[in-house]
Amino acid sequence: MRTVLLHLITTAGWRSALAVGAIEPLPEVGFVHLSNAEQVALPANRLFAGRADLLLLVLDPERLGVEVKWEPGVHGDPEAMRFPHAYGPVPVSAVLAVEPYRPDAEGRFGAPRLPDPDVATRTLRLEASVTRRMATTELPVTGGVAVLTPAVSGSRMHNQLLIDGPTDAATLVAEADAALAGHRHRMVTLIGADQAGTAKALADRGWGVDEIAVMAAPARGAHADRVERVDVDALRPAWAAMWRRDIPDIDDAAIADLAERNVLQGRVVANQHLAVRDGGVVVASALLSVDGATAWLNDVVTEPEHRGRGHADALLAEALALAGEAGCDVVGLGAVADDWPMTWYARRGFADVQRCWCATSVPAE
């Protein structure tokens, strides 16, 4: 694993840093406190014991752009231990990954399990990380966590199990039934290519399983003149039309929840809403989420009667340009494996870098 440094921050603190583009030094000491993986539990337990909204920012030391001094910690820390202190604003573009960091049942933090922050892993884990930050409640389950977000109960994505560790289909079904009791659905996202066997086992039990290709491309390029940045409300009609077209039997309450989830997401990550208009009406749109050095592209859609005019290409080009301007080096997205969108993105420079599976089931009444 490459050498990285870590910074502790709350979900709200990270959103504020994204807004200004940097993590500012503490005025009383003049530096940003950093740690390595062996040290980070010490300040976490001292400053954040019991907090359920703590994040680990995984930083590339070569992108900090400020002086780092290794200095003693506070009274009570091991005398021989030296912590890295960054003497200046740390740019958010130095953050390779954002990992939720949760205490145990007694409110204590332990040594974190850090994935290697290569491009494939960064893009694979970003969407799940954002989903966890949005959740009202997070429950441990075998191999991962269950997330519950009552404010958008109609969004399956935000009321589901996120699994990136060892488990089995029978355990998943039982734990999904327990965690999602009261919901009309069961959903599990299996994160990483090593989950293929579990995905097949769920399919054998009658669950609907979609294999998702996680794709990535460098953030770069020129802006597209026809694309404009808009607010959330400008996209609500386009989203509603998309969901009514693509989701059978969806009702108005579920559509409202799906729109509200994008509003809530903007409170934990930097969203940019992109649109193409024709006659003043939004006919194509996309959602770009910037999270440090990594961005995620979602909901790229063109109204059927306006397809074939290059709107999606323009949205994609604008998203890549905006991500590059924000300091990102990579943009990720998810596409159903072996379906036409995957081929479309591949022709435009996106590489297939990882796999995950979305598994759903509707319990019998």
C-alpha positions as CSV (number, residue, x, y, z in Angstrom):
1,M,0.0,0.0,0.0
2,R,1.3,3.5,-0.9
3,T,2.3,5.8,2.0
4,V,-0.6,8.1,3.0
5,L,-1.4,10.5,5.8
6,L,-4.7,10.8,7.6
7,H,-6.8,13.7,8.9
8,L,-9.8,13.4,11.2
9,I,-12.8,15.5,10.4
10,T,-16.6,15.4,10.9
11,T,-18.9,15.0,7.9
12,A,-20.0,18.7,8.3
13,G,-16.4,19.8,8.6
14,W,-15.5,18.0,5.4
15,R,-18.4,19.6,3.5
16,S,-17.2,23.0,4.7
17,A,-13.7,22.3,3.5
18,L,-15.0,21.2,0.1
19,A,-16.8,24.6,-0.1
20,V,-13.6,26.6,0.4
21,G,-11.2,24.2,-1.3
22,A,-8.9,23.5,1.7
23,I,-8.6,22.3,5.3
24,E,-7.5,25.3,7.2
25,P,-4.9,25.2,10.1
26,L,-6.2,25.5,13.6
27,P,-5.7,29.1,14.6
28,E,-4.4,28.2,18.1
29,V,-1.5,26.0,16.8
30,G,-1.1,27.2,13.2
31,F,-1.1,23.7,11.6
32,V,-3.4,21.0,10.3
33,H,-3.0,17.9,12.5
34,L,-2.3,14.7,10.5
35,S,-1.6,11.1,11.6
36,N,-0.6,7.8,10.1
37,A,-2.7,4.7,10.5
38,E,-0.9,3.5,13.6
39,Q,-1.4,6.8,15.4
40,V,-4.9,8.0,14.4
41,A,-6.9,6.3,17.1
42,L,-5.1,8.4,19.8
43,P,-6.5,11.8,18.7
44,A,-9.8,10.1,17.6
45,N,-10.4,8.9,21.1
46,R,-9.2,12.0,22.7
47,L,-11.3,14.4,20.6
48,F,-14.2,12.4,19.1
49,A,-15.0,9.5,21.4
50,G,-18.4,8.2,20.7
51,R,-19.0,10.3,17.6
52,A,-20.8,8.6,14.7
53,D,-20.1,11.2,12.1
54,L,-16.3,11.0,11.9
55,L,-14.4,10.6,8.7
56,L,-10.8,9.7,7.8
57,L,-9.4,11.8,5.0
58,V,-6.7,9.7,3.2
59,L,-4.1,12.2,1.9
60,D,-1.3,11.9,-0.6
61,P,1.7,13.5,1.0
62,E,3.0,14.6,-2.4
63,R,-0.1,16.7,-3.0
64,L,-0.1,18.7,0.2
65,G,1.9,21.6,-1.1
66,V,2.8,22.9,2.4
67,E,5.6,22.1,4.9
68,V,5.0,19.1,7.1
69,K,6.9,18.8,10.4
70,W,6.9,15.6,12.5
71,E,6.4,16.9,16.1
72,P,5.4,15.6,19.5
73,G,1.7,15.3,20.3
74,V,0.0,16.3,23.5
75,H,0.7,15.3,27.1
76,G,-0.2,11.6,27.5
77,D,0.8,10.5,24.0
78,P,3.8,8.2,23.8
79,E,7.0,10.3,24.3
80,A,8.7,8.8,21.2
81,M,5.7,9.4,18.9
82,R,5.9,12.2,16.4
83,F,2.8,13.4,14.5
84,P,2.9,15.0,11.0
85,H,1.7,18.7,11.2
86,A,0.9,20.5,8.0
87,Y,1.9,24.2,8.3
88,G,-0.6,25.7,5.9
89,P,-4.0,25.1,4.2
90,V,-4.2,21.5,2.9
91,P,-6.0,21.5,-0.5
92,V,-9.0,19.2,-0.8
93,S,-7.4,17.9,-4.0
94,A,-4.8,16.1,-1.8
95,V,-7.6,13.9,-0.4
96,L,-7.5,10.6,-2.3
97,A,-10.4,9.0,-0.4
98,V,-12.9,9.7,2.4
99,E,-13.5,6.8,4.7
100,P,-16.2,6.7,7.4
101,Y,-14.5,6.0,10.7
102,R,-16.8,4.5,13.3
103,P,-16.3,3.7,17.1
104,D,-17.1,0.3,18.6
105,A,-20.0,-0.4,20.9
106,E,-18.2,1.3,23.8
107,G,-17.6,4.5,21.8
108,R,-13.8,3.8,21.3
109,F,-11.9,4.0,18.0
110,G,-9.5,1.3,16.9
111,A,-6.9,1.0,14.2
112,P,-8.6,1.7,10.8
113,R,-8.8,-0.8,8.0
114,L,-7.6,1.3,5.0
115,P,-7.9,0.1,1.4
116,D,-5.2,0.9,-1.0
117,P,-6.2,4.3,-2.5
118,D,-5.5,3.4,-6.1
119,V,-7.9,4.6,-8.8
120,A,-9.9,1.4,-8.9
121,T,-10.5,1.4,-5.2
122,R,-11.2,5.1,-4.9
123,T,-13.9,4.9,-7.5
124,L,-15.3,1.6,-6.2
125,R,-15.8,2.9,-2.7
126,L,-16.8,6.6,-3.3
127,E,-20.6,6.1,-3.8
128,A,-20.9,3.8,-0.7
129,S,-18.9,6.4,1.4
130,V,-21.3,9.2,0.4
131,T,-24.3,7.0,1.1
132,R,-23.0,6.3,4.6
133,R,-22.4,10.0,5.3
134,M,-26.0,10.7,4.4
135,A,-27.5,8.0,6.6
136,T,-29.4,8.8,9.8
137,T,-28.5,5.4,11.3
138,E,-25.8,2.9,10.6
139,L,-25.9,-0.6,11.9
140,P,-23.1,-3.2,11.8
141,V,-23.9,-6.3,9.9
142,T,-21.7,-9.3,8.8
143,G,-19.3,-8.0,6.2
144,G,-20.4,-4.4,6.3
145,V,-23.1,-2.0,7.5
146,A,-26.8,-1.3,7.1
147,V,-27.7,2.3,6.4
148,L,-31.1,3.8,7.1
149,T,-32.2,7.3,6.0
150,P,-35.9,7.8,7.0
151,A,-36.1,11.2,5.3
152,V,-35.9,9.4,2.0
153,S,-37.4,6.1,2.8
154,G,-38.5,5.7,-0.8
155,S,-34.8,5.6,-1.9
156,R,-33.6,2.0,-1.9
157,M,-30.0,3.2,-2.2
158,H,-30.2,5.0,1.1
159,N,-31.9,2.2,3.0
160,Q,-29.9,-0.9,2.3
161,L,-26.9,-3.1,3.3
162,L,-23.4,-2.1,2.0
163,I,-21.2,-5.2,2.0
164,D,-17.4,-5.2,1.4
165,G,-16.3,-8.1,3.6
166,P,-16.9,-11.8,4.0
167,T,-20.4,-13.0,4.4
168,D,-22.8,-15.5,2.8
169,A,-26.2,-15.3,1.1
170,A,-28.2,-16.8,4.0
171,T,-26.8,-14.4,6.5
172,L,-27.4,-11.4,4.2
173,V,-31.0,-12.3,3.7
174,A,-31.6,-12.7,7.4
175,E,-29.8,-9.4,8.2
176,A,-31.5,-7.5,5.4
177,D,-34.9,-8.7,6.8
178,A,-34.0,-7.5,10.3
179,A,-32.4,-4.2,9.3
180,L,-35.0,-3.2,6.7
181,A,-38.1,-4.4,8.5
182,G,-40.9,-2.0,7.7
183,H,-39.6,-1.3,4.2
184,R,-41.2,-2.6,1.1
185,H,-37.9,-3.7,-0.3
186,R,-34.7,-5.4,0.5
187,M,-31.5,-4.2,-1.1
188,V,-27.8,-5.2,-0.8
189,T,-24.8,-3.7,-2.6
190,L,-21.9,-6.1,-2.8
191,I,-18.7,-4.0,-3.2
192,G,-15.7,-5.5,-5.1
193,A,-15.0,-8.3,-7.6
194,D,-14.4,-10.8,-4.8
195,Q,-18.2,-10.6,-4.0
196,A,-19.1,-12.4,-7.3
197,G,-19.9,-15.7,-5.5
198,T,-22.2,-14.1,-3.0
199,A,-24.0,-12.2,-5.8
200,K,-24.6,-15.5,-7.6
201,A,-25.9,-17.1,-4.4
202,L,-28.4,-14.3,-3.9
203,A,-29.5,-14.6,-7.6
204,D,-30.0,-18.4,-7.0
205,R,-32.3,-17.4,-4.1
206,G,-34.5,-15.4,-6.4
207,W,-33.1,-11.9,-5.8
208,G,-32.8,-9.6,-8.8
209,V,-29.1,-8.9,-9.2
210,D,-27.4,-6.4,-11.5
211,E,-23.7,-6.5,-12.1
212,I,-22.3,-3.0,-12.2
213,A,-19.1,-2.1,-14.0
214,V,-17.2,0.7,-12.1
215,M,-15.5,2.8,-14.7
216,A,-13.0,5.6,-14.4
217,A,-11.4,8.3,-16.7
218,P,-9.0,11.1,-16.1
219,A,-10.5,14.4,-15.2
220,R,-9.5,16.8,-18.0
221,G,-10.7,18.6,-21.1
222,A,-12.4,21.6,-22.4
223,H,-15.8,23.0,-21.4
224,A,-18.9,22.4,-23.5
225,D,-20.7,25.6,-24.5
226,R,-24.2,24.2,-24.5
227,V,-24.0,22.9,-20.9
228,E,-25.0,25.2,-18.0
229,R,-24.8,24.7,-14.2
230,V,-28.2,24.9,-12.6
231,D,-29.7,24.5,-9.2
232,V,-31.5,21.4,-7.9
233,D,-35.0,22.7,-8.6
234,A,-34.2,23.2,-12.3
235,L,-33.7,19.4,-12.7
236,R,-36.7,18.1,-10.7
237,P,-39.0,17.9,-13.8
238,A,-36.3,16.1,-15.8
239,W,-35.7,13.6,-12.9
240,A,-39.4,13.0,-12.5
241,A,-39.8,12.2,-16.2
242,M,-36.8,9.9,-16.1
243,W,-38.0,7.9,-13.1
244,R,-41.6,7.6,-14.4
245,R,-40.2,6.3,-17.6
246,D,-37.6,3.9,-16.1
247,I,-39.2,2.6,-12.8
248,P,-42.4,0.6,-13.2
249,D,-45.3,1.6,-10.9
250,I,-43.4,4.5,-9.2
251,D,-45.6,6.9,-7.3
252,D,-45.4,10.6,-6.5
253,A,-44.1,10.0,-3.0
254,A,-41.2,7.9,-4.2
255,I,-40.3,10.5,-6.9
256,A,-40.2,13.2,-4.2
257,D,-37.9,11.0,-2.1
258,L,-35.6,10.3,-5.0
259,A,-35.3,14.0,-5.7
260,E,-34.8,14.8,-2.0
261,R,-31.9,12.3,-1.8
262,N,-30.0,14.5,-4.3
263,V,-30.7,17.5,-2.0
264,L,-29.4,15.6,1.0
265,Q,-26.4,14.4,-0.9
266,G,-25.4,18.0,-1.5
267,R,-25.0,18.5,2.2
268,V,-22.2,16.0,2.5
269,V,-20.4,16.3,-0.9
270,A,-20.0,19.0,-3.5
271,N,-22.7,18.5,-6.1
272,Q,-22.8,20.2,-9.5
273,H,-26.0,20.0,-11.5
274,L,-25.5,20.2,-15.2
275,A,-28.2,20.8,-17.9
276,V,-28.8,21.3,-21.6
277,R,-31.9,23.3,-22.5
278,D,-33.9,23.5,-25.7
279,G,-36.4,26.4,-25.8
280,G,-35.7,27.0,-22.2
281,V,-36.7,23.5,-21.2
282,V,-34.1,21.0,-19.7
283,V,-33.8,18.2,-22.2
284,A,-30.6,16.6,-20.8
285,S,-28.9,16.6,-17.5
286,A,-26.2,15.0,-15.2
287,L,-25.1,15.1,-11.6
288,L,-21.4,15.5,-10.8
289,S,-20.2,14.9,-7.2
290,V,-16.7,16.1,-6.2
291,D,-15.2,14.5,-3.2
292,G,-11.6,15.6,-2.9
293,A,-9.4,14.3,-5.7
294,T,-12.2,11.9,-6.9
295,A,-15.4,12.7,-8.6
296,W,-18.5,10.6,-9.5
297,L,-20.8,11.1,-12.4
298,N,-24.5,10.0,-12.1
299,D,-27.9,10.4,-13.7
300,V,-26.7,11.3,-17.2
301,V,-29.9,11.3,-19.1
302,T,-31.4,12.8,-22.3
303,E,-35.1,13.0,-23.0
304,P,-35.9,10.4,-25.7
305,E,-37.1,12.9,-28.4
306,H,-33.8,14.9,-28.0
307,R,-31.4,12.0,-28.3
308,G,-28.8,11.7,-31.1
309,R,-27.9,15.4,-30.9
310,G,-24.7,15.1,-28.8
311,H,-26.2,16.3,-25.5
312,A,-24.8,13.4,-23.5
313,D,-21.3,14.0,-25.0
314,A,-21.5,17.6,-24.1
315,L,-22.6,16.8,-20.5
316,L,-19.7,14.3,-20.2
317,A,-17.1,16.7,-21.5
318,E,-18.3,19.4,-19.1
319,A,-18.3,17.1,-16.2
320,L,-14.7,16.0,-16.9
321,A,-13.6,19.6,-17.3
322,L,-15.3,20.8,-14.1
323,A,-13.8,17.9,-12.1
324,G,-10.4,18.8,-13.4
325,E,-10.8,22.4,-12.4
326,A,-11.9,21.3,-8.9
327,G,-8.6,19.4,-8.5
328,C,-9.8,15.9,-9.2
329,D,-7.6,13.5,-11.2
330,V,-10.2,10.9,-11.8
331,V,-14.0,10.7,-12.5
332,G,-15.8,7.4,-11.8
333,L,-19.3,6.1,-12.7
334,G,-21.3,2.9,-12.6
335,A,-22.8,1.2,-15.6
336,V,-24.7,-2.1,-15.9
337,A,-22.1,-4.6,-17.1
338,D,-22.3,-5.6,-20.7
339,D,-25.1,-3.2,-21.5
340,W,-24.9,-0.4,-24.1
341,P,-24.0,2.5,-21.7
342,M,-20.9,0.6,-20.7
343,T,-19.8,0.4,-24.3
344,W,-20.7,4.1,-24.8
345,Y,-18.6,5.3,-21.9
346,A,-15.7,3.0,-22.9
347,R,-15.6,4.6,-26.4
348,R,-15.2,8.0,-24.6
349,G,-12.2,7.0,-22.5
350,F,-13.7,5.3,-19.4
351,A,-11.9,2.1,-18.4
352,D,-13.6,-0.8,-16.6
353,V,-11.7,-0.9,-13.3
354,Q,-13.9,-2.8,-10.7
355,R,-17.2,-4.5,-10.1
356,C,-20.0,-4.4,-7.7
357,W,-23.5,-5.9,-7.6
358,C,-26.9,-4.5,-6.6
359,A,-29.2,-7.1,-5.3
360,T,-32.9,-6.5,-4.6
361,S,-35.9,-8.4,-3.4
362,V,-39.5,-7.5,-2.5
363,P,-40.8,-9.6,0.4
364,A,-44.1,-11.3,0.0
365,E,-47.1,-9.4,1.6
